[in-house]
Amino acid sequence: MEAAVPDTVPSSTPLVIRGGRVLFPDGTTRITDVVIRDGRIAGIGEDATVIGDEEIIDAHDQLVMPGLVDTHRHMWLGSLAASSSDVTLFSYAQQINEGHGGPFTSEDVYAGVLWGAVQAISAGVTTVADWAHNLGSEADIDANLRALHDSGIRARLYFGGKAGSSGDQSRYEAQARHLHATHAPYRVHGRIALGLAVRGPAMATPAENDFDFGLARDLGLPISLHAGMAGLPGAVDQLGSQDLLGPDVNYVHANEFTEREWKQVAESGGTVSATPSVDMTMGLGIHPAVGAALDHGVTVGLGADTVAYGPSDLFTEMRLALAAERSRTNARLIDQGQMPGELRHSHLAMLDLATRGGAQVLGFADRIGEITVGRQADLIMLDLSAPHLDSFDNPVLAAFLSAGPRDVDTVIVGGRILKRRGTLTDGLLQKARLEVRRSRSRIRGRSL
């Protein structure tokens, strides 16, 4: 495998975001300025020092908020957006992962991940957990890394090989160790960090669990696995019996965890990634795991999962998460013919899951997730001038209720502007569109 490209952000021009309505960690907003220097938030409001060499971004009539953090997305599927529906998990896997993904070349991987990054950035997602389970060769791995780097997005790449590399542990281990060693010089301060995507008890034997978890911990990498899906019970119980639980484990979906399993996750410090649209429409559970995670004190974030089956933006996931959670908690009273006297959770709580919660899940809590001096300048700006985002002096609620990708005016990652006035910068859209069109032509040709 070629040496991975550095994932450091190119030197960014100092910026002043002037006159925007800024969302602060306590959920309040006020109209003020944000100064960005060396890729970080250097000052806010009266504490901001303007030297005079900054580029001024006029943010009047805009909501300035932390970039959204997607804690579970298969980025290589970007090229296969809206290609599957109305099928359950195993039919989906046969149709998409095996049918289309099996013959993927490294060029297809690059195109899919780059287009997936375009989808995310356009929707205000500045950080993704890229669960990469279609990497069969060193060239595929390099293509995935290059696409993340070229897009400018921040990411944790959870390396999963090719469908978990079942039956080929030696190759999987060699690839993981090579990736870790090659990427190490850029891991600490760059945009792209690593993790291991493991099969987990639903797809692996106890011996394979020991191997996968042992490899991740030997390399010092966080672990992510699919668990708690309908019809595939007992993942946490099994890991607990093998003494494999820990704060480095992220459980994706977690819809059907038992009370005992939730307690084990909470006590071990594990985290959860909920993907409301896919969880509910694919039949992975009755409702997303958001409420159960919060009830048990488990850190939880949101994810789009697969754009082949669901939407690409987290505004949709936030709204669905809140609706599903209130439906769940209100069900008992409604079944008794009563109207609930109070409602659980709030729009701010769901927004927090898509920002600070996501940062905590990915281990980036000290870098991103809120607008605070010293944090990485990962910010988005929403245009509040559209009629559907007009509010009675509550722009955050308006954004939660009605915002979508087209309302994202500006996206900044590490001080670098990736989207400006609704358009991706530096020719990214044009480059990615050309790549994905070529890839789709190849994919269709192989399907004939």
C-alpha positions in Angstrom: 0.0 0.0 0.0 1.3 3.5 -0.8 2.0 5.9 2.0 -1.2 7.4 3.1 -1.6 11.1 2.3 -1.2 13.5 5.2 -4.6 14.5 6.7 -3.5 17.8 8.0 -5.6 20.8 6.8 -3.9 23.2 4.5 -3.1 26.6 6.1 -6.3 28.5 6.4 -6.9 32.2 6.0 -7.8 33.9 9.2 -11.6 34.5 9.3 -14.1 36.7 11.1 -17.7 35.5 11.1 -19.4 38.8 11.6 -22.9 39.5 13.0 -24.3 36.0 13.0 -26.6 34.5 15.6 -24.2 32.2 17.4 -25.4 29.0 19.2 -23.5 28.5 22.5 -23.1 25.3 24.5 -25.9 26.2 26.9 -28.4 26.4 24.1 -28.7 30.2 24.1 -27.9 32.3 21.1 -26.7 35.9 20.6 -25.6 38.0 17.7 -21.8 38.3 17.9 -18.6 37.7 16.0 -16.4 34.6 15.9 -12.7 34.9 15.0 -10.9 31.9 13.5 -7.1 31.7 13.3 -4.9 28.7 12.6 -7.9 26.5 12.1 -9.2 27.2 15.6 -11.7 29.4 17.3 -9.5 32.3 18.5 -12.1 34.6 20.0 -15.8 35.2 20.4 -17.6 38.6 20.8 -15.8 41.1 23.1 -13.0 38.6 23.7 -12.2 38.4 20.0 -9.0 40.2 18.8 -9.2 41.3 15.2 -5.7 41.9 13.7 -6.9 43.1 10.3 -5.7 40.3 8.0 -8.9 38.3 8.4 -11.4 37.6 5.7 -14.8 38.9 6.8 -17.8 36.6 6.4 -21.1 38.4 6.6 -23.3 36.2 8.8 -26.3 38.6 9.2 -29.5 36.7 9.2 -27.7 33.4 9.7 -27.5 30.9 12.5 -23.9 29.9 13.3 -23.7 26.5 15.0 -21.3 23.7 15.5 -20.8 21.4 12.6 -22.9 18.2 12.7 -21.2 14.9 13.7 -22.3 11.7 12.0 -21.3 8.8 14.2 -22.1 6.0 11.8 -22.0 6.2 8.0 -20.7 3.8 5.3 -19.1 6.4 3.1 -18.3 4.0 0.2 -22.0 3.8 -0.4 -22.2 7.4 -1.5 -22.3 6.4 -5.2 -25.2 4.0 -4.5 -27.5 6.6 -3.0 -31.2 5.7 -3.1 -30.5 2.3 -4.7 -32.5 0.2 -2.2 -35.8 0.3 -0.4 -38.5 -2.0 1.1 -36.1 -4.8 1.9 -34.8 -6.2 5.2 -31.2 -6.3 6.4 -30.1 -9.5 4.8 -31.8 -8.8 1.5 -30.2 -5.4 1.5 -26.8 -6.9 2.2 -27.1 -9.3 -0.7 -28.4 -6.6 -3.0 -26.0 -3.8 -2.1 -22.9 -5.0 -0.1 -22.5 -8.2 -2.1 -24.2 -7.5 -5.4 -22.9 -4.0 -6.1 -20.1 -3.7 -3.6 -18.4 -7.0 -4.1 -16.9 -6.1 -7.5 -15.9 -2.6 -6.4 -12.5 -1.5 -7.6 -10.3 1.0 -5.8 -11.5 3.7 -8.3 -15.1 2.9 -7.2 -14.1 3.1 -3.5 -12.6 6.6 -4.1 -15.6 7.8 -6.1 -18.1 6.5 -3.5 -16.3 7.9 -0.5 -15.7 11.3 -2.2 -19.3 11.5 -3.3 -20.4 10.4 0.2 -18.3 13.3 1.6 -20.0 15.7 -0.8 -23.4 14.5 0.5 -22.3 15.0 4.1 -20.6 18.4 3.7 -23.5 19.7 1.7 -25.8 18.8 4.6 -23.7 20.5 7.2 -22.0 17.4 8.5 -18.4 18.3 9.2 -17.3 15.0 10.9 -18.1 11.4 10.0 -17.4 8.0 11.4 -16.6 6.2 8.2 -17.5 2.5 8.8 -15.4 1.1 5.9 -16.3 -2.6 5.4 -15.7 -2.9 1.6 -11.9 -2.6 1.5 -10.4 -5.7 0.0 -7.0 -4.5 -1.0 -4.2 -2.1 -0.1 -5.3 0.0 -3.1 -8.9 0.1 -1.7 -7.6 1.3 1.7 -5.5 4.0 0.1 -8.4 5.1 -2.1 -10.7 5.5 0.9 -8.1 7.6 2.8 -7.4 9.8 -0.2 -11.0 10.5 -0.7 -11.5 11.5 2.9 -8.4 13.7 2.7 -9.3 15.3 -0.7 -12.8 16.2 0.5 -11.7 18.2 3.5 -14.1 16.5 5.9 -13.0 15.4 9.4 -13.4 11.7 10.0 -12.7 8.6 12.1 -12.1 5.8 9.7 -13.2 2.5 11.2 -11.4 0.0 9.1 -13.4 -3.2 8.6 -11.6 -4.8 5.7 -13.9 -6.7 3.3 -17.1 -7.7 5.1 -15.1 -8.1 8.3 -12.4 -10.2 6.5 -14.2 -13.3 7.7 -12.1 -16.4 7.2 -9.0 -14.3 6.4 -7.8 -13.0 9.7 -4.1 -12.9 8.8 -4.8 -10.5 5.8 -7.1 -8.4 7.9 -4.5 -8.1 10.7 -1.7 -7.3 8.2 -3.8 -4.6 6.6 -4.9 -3.1 9.9 -1.3 -3.0 11.2 0.0 -1.5 8.0 -2.7 1.1 7.9 -2.0 2.0 11.5 1.7 2.3 11.0 1.4 4.2 7.8 -1.2 6.6 9.1 0.4 7.2 12.5 2.4 10.3 11.7 -0.8 12.2 10.9 -3.2 10.7 13.4 -2.8 12.9 16.4 -3.2 16.4 15.0 -4.8 15.7 11.6 -8.3 15.5 10.5 -8.5 11.7 10.0 -8.2 9.3 13.0 -8.5 5.5 12.9 -10.5 2.8 14.6 -11.4 -0.8 13.9 -14.9 -1.9 12.6 -15.3 -5.4 13.9 -17.9 -8.1 13.2 -19.2 -8.6 16.7 -21.1 -11.6 18.1 -23.9 -11.4 15.5 -21.4 -12.2 12.8 -18.4 -13.8 14.5 -17.5 -16.7 16.8 -16.2 -16.1 20.3 -12.7 -16.9 19.1 -13.1 -14.3 16.3 -14.3 -11.8 18.8 -11.2 -12.3 20.9 -9.0 -11.9 17.9 -10.7 -8.7 16.6 -10.9 -7.0 20.0 -7.4 -8.0 20.9 -6.0 -6.6 17.6 -7.8 -3.3 18.2 -6.5 -2.9 21.7 -3.0 -4.0 20.7 -3.1 -1.1 18.3 -4.7 1.3 20.7 -7.7 1.9 18.4 -11.4 2.4 19.4 -13.8 -0.3 18.3 -17.2 -0.1 16.6 -19.6 -3.0 15.9 -23.2 -3.5 14.8 -25.2 -4.9 17.8 -28.7 -5.1 19.2 -30.5 -5.5 15.9 -33.8 -7.4 15.7 -33.4 -11.1 15.5 -29.7 -10.9 16.5 -29.8 -10.8 20.3 -27.2 -11.2 23.0 -24.2 -9.3 21.6 -23.4 -7.4 24.8 -24.0 -10.5 27.0 -21.6 -12.5 24.8 -18.9 -9.8 24.9 -19.4 -9.5 28.7 -18.9 -13.2 29.1 -15.6 -12.9 27.2 -14.5 -9.9 29.3 -14.3 -7.7 26.1 -16.5 -4.8 27.2 -14.9 -1.4 27.7 -15.1 2.4 27.2 -13.4 2.0 23.8 -16.5 0.1 22.3 -19.1 1.8 20.2 -22.4 -0.1 19.6 -24.2 0.7 16.4 -28.0 0.5 16.4 -28.6 -1.1 19.9 -32.3 -1.2 19.3 -33.0 -4.4 21.1 -30.6 -4.4 24.1 -32.1 -6.0 27.2 -32.1 -4.1 30.5 -29.1 -6.3 31.6 -27.2 -5.3 28.4 -27.9 -1.6 28.9 -26.5 -1.8 32.4 -23.4 -3.6 31.1 -22.8 -0.9 28.4 -23.3 1.9 31.0 -21.0 0.3 33.6 -18.3 -0.4 31.0 -18.4 3.2 29.6 -19.4 2.1 26.1 -21.1 4.4 23.6 -24.0 4.0 21.1 -24.7 5.2 17.6 -28.4 5.4 16.7 -29.5 5.6 13.1 -33.2 6.4 13.4 -34.2 6.3 9.7 -32.6 3.0 8.9 -33.3 1.5 12.3 -37.1 2.0 11.8 -37.6 1.6 8.1 -35.4 -1.5 7.7 -36.9 -3.1 10.8 -33.8 -3.3 12.9 -35.9 -2.4 16.0 -39.2 -0.9 17.1 -37.6 2.4 17.9 -34.2 4.0 17.9 -32.0 3.5 20.9 -31.7 7.2 21.8 -34.1 7.3 24.7 -32.8 4.0 26.3 -29.2 5.2 26.0 -30.0 8.6 27.7 -32.1 6.8 30.4 -29.0 4.7 31.2 -26.5 7.4 31.1 -24.9 6.1 27.9 -23.3 8.6 25.5 -25.1 8.4 22.2 -24.8 10.1 18.8 -26.7 10.0 15.6 -25.8 8.6 12.2 -27.2 8.3 8.7 -25.8 4.8 8.2 -26.4 4.1 4.5 -27.5 6.6 2.0 -28.4 3.7 -0.3 -31.4 3.2 2.0 -32.0 6.5 3.9 -31.4 10.2 3.9 -28.0 11.8 4.0 -28.7 14.6 6.6 -28.8 14.7 10.3 -31.6 17.2 10.6 -33.9 14.4 9.4 -32.4 12.0 12.0 -32.8 14.5 14.8 -36.4 15.1 14.1 -37.2 11.4 13.7 -35.3 10.6 16.9 -37.4 13.0 18.9 -40.7 11.9 17.3 -39.8 8.2 17.9 -38.8 8.8 21.5 -41.9 10.7 22.4 -44.0 8.1 20.7 -42.3 5.4 22.8 -42.6 7.2 26.1 -46.2 8.3 25.5 -47.5 4.9 24.3 -48.6 3.6 27.7 -50.8 6.6 28.5 -52.2 6.8 25.0 -53.1 3.1 25.2 -55.1 4.0 28.4 -57.0 6.7 26.6 -55.0 9.5 28.3 -53.2 12.5 26.9 -49.6 12.8 28.3 -49.2 15.7 30.7 -45.6 16.3 29.8 -43.2 15.4 27.0 -39.8 13.8 27.4 -36.6 15.2 25.9 -36.4 18.4 23.7 -35.2 19.7 20.4 -32.0 21.0 22.1 -31.3 17.5 23.5 -31.5 16.0 20.0 -29.4 18.8 18.5 -26.8 18.1 21.2 -26.7 14.4 20.1 -25.7 15.6 16.6 -23.0 17.9 17.9 -21.4 17.3 21.3 -22.8 13.8 21.7 -21.3 12.8 18.4 -18.0 14.3 19.3 -18.0 12.3 22.5 -18.8 9.1 20.8 -15.9 9.5 18.4 -13.4 10.6 21.0 -13.2 14.1 19.6 -14.9 15.9 22.6 -11.9 18.1 23.3 -11.7 19.2 19.6 -15.1 19.8 18.2 -18.8 19.8 19.0 -19.4 23.2 20.4 -18.5 26.8 19.7 -15.8 27.5 22.3 -12.5 29.3 22.2 -9.7 26.9 21.5 -11.8 24.3 19.7 -11.3 23.4 16.1 -13.2 25.8 13.8 -15.8 23.2 12.6 -18.8 25.4 12.0 -21.9 25.7 9.8 -24.1 28.6 9.0 -27.8 28.3 8.1 -29.5 30.9 6.0 -32.5 32.1 8.1 -33.9 34.3 5.4 -36.0 31.4 3.9 -39.7 31.5 4.9 -39.6 28.0 6.4 -36.8 29.1 8.8 -38.6 32.2 9.9 -39.3 32.1 13.6 -40.8 34.0 16.5 -37.3 34.7 17.8 -36.3 31.1 18.1 -34.0 30.3 15.2 -32.6 27.1 16.7 -36.1 25.6 17.0 -36.9 26.8 13.5 -33.7 25.1 12.2 -34.5 21.9 14.1 -38.1 21.7 12.8 -37.5 22.7 9.2 -33.8 22.9 8.1 -32.3 20.7 5.4 -29.2 20.5 3.3 -30.2 23.4 1.0 -30.4 25.7 4.0 -26.7 25.1 4.8 -25.1 28.3 3.5 -21.5 27.8 4.8 -19.4 24.9 6.0 -16.0 25.3 7.7 -13.8 22.5 8.8 -10.6 23.3 10.7 -10.9 26.9 9.5 -11.1 25.9 5.9 -14.3 27.0 4.0 -15.7 23.9 2.2 -19.1 25.4 1.3 -19.7 29.1 0.7 -23.1 30.7 -0.2 -24.6 27.3 -0.8 -21.8 26.1 -3.1 -19.0 23.7 -2.4 -15.6 25.3 -2.9 -12.4 24.4 -4.8 -14.2 22.5 -7.5 -15.1 19.6 -5.1 -18.6 19.1 -6.4 -17.4 19.0 -10.1 -14.6 16.6 -9.3 -16.7 14.3 -7.2 -19.6 14.3 -9.7 -17.2 13.3 -12.5 -15.7 10.5 -10.4 -19.1 9.1 -9.4 -20.5 9.2 -12.9 -17.6 7.2 -14.1 -18.0 4.8 -11.3 -21.7 4.3 -11.7 -21.1 3.6 -15.4 -18.7 0.8 -14.4 -21.1 -0.5 -11.8 -24.0 -0.6 -14.2 -21.8 -2.3 -16.8 -21.0 -5.1 -14.4 -24.7 -5.6 -13.6 -25.6 -6.3 -17.2 
